[in-house]
Amino acid sequence: MAQTIRFAIFVLSACCAGLAFFTLHSFWAWAAPVAIFIIGSIIAELVFSRLASSEEKQRDLEDRVRNPPT
């Protein structure tokens, strides 16, 4: 459940960043989406750490070690 919520927050922040990129027509056209995306990622991780059980956190860490991001 916590993984799903983390993914949903991540997708929502990516959508908001895309919307900000297409609606702003100035210096903020690149700065706002980056900030929204970073803040959304941080919030997603905080929510995951708060909601996930210790067993789910352990599985997540094991998955990250076995399948590192490229």
N, C-alpha and C positions, 0 to 999 in steps of 0.2 A: 504494500500500500504506500509506504513512504517513497519507494522508487517511482511509482506512478505520479505522486504529487510533485516530486522533484522534477520529473520530466515535463509535467504540465506547466510548472512555473518557468522552466527553461524555454519551452515553446512560446509561452505567453510573452516573455521578455523579448524573444527574438522577433515576434510579430510586432510588438510595440516599437522595437528598434527599427524595423523595416518601415513601419508607418511614419515614424519620426523622420527617417531619411527622405521619404518621398514627399512629406509635407513641408519641411523646412528648406528654405532656399537662401542660405547664407553660410557664414562660418560654422554655424551650429549643425549644418547638414551632415557633417561627419563626426563632430564631437558628441552630440546628443545620442546618436545610436550606439556609439561605443560605450558611453557612460551607462545607458539603459541596459545594455547587454551585460556589462560587468556587474552592475548592481543586481540584476536579475539572477545571475549565476551565484553571487554571494548569498542572496536570499534563499535560493533553491538549496544550497548546501546547508545553510543554517536550519532550514525547515526539516531537511532530511536527518540531520544529526539530532534534532529534537524529537522527531516522531519515530525514528527507526529503533527497533530493539537491538540489543547488543549482538544478537545472532545475525541479524540482517546487516549490521555494520561490518561484521566479520566477513560475511559472504561478499559484500561489496569490495572490501579491501583485497580479498583473495582473487576476485575477478579482475581487479585493476592490476594486480601483480602478474597474473597469468596472461592477460591481454592488455599490454601497455598501449597507450595512444601513440599513433604514428606521427 
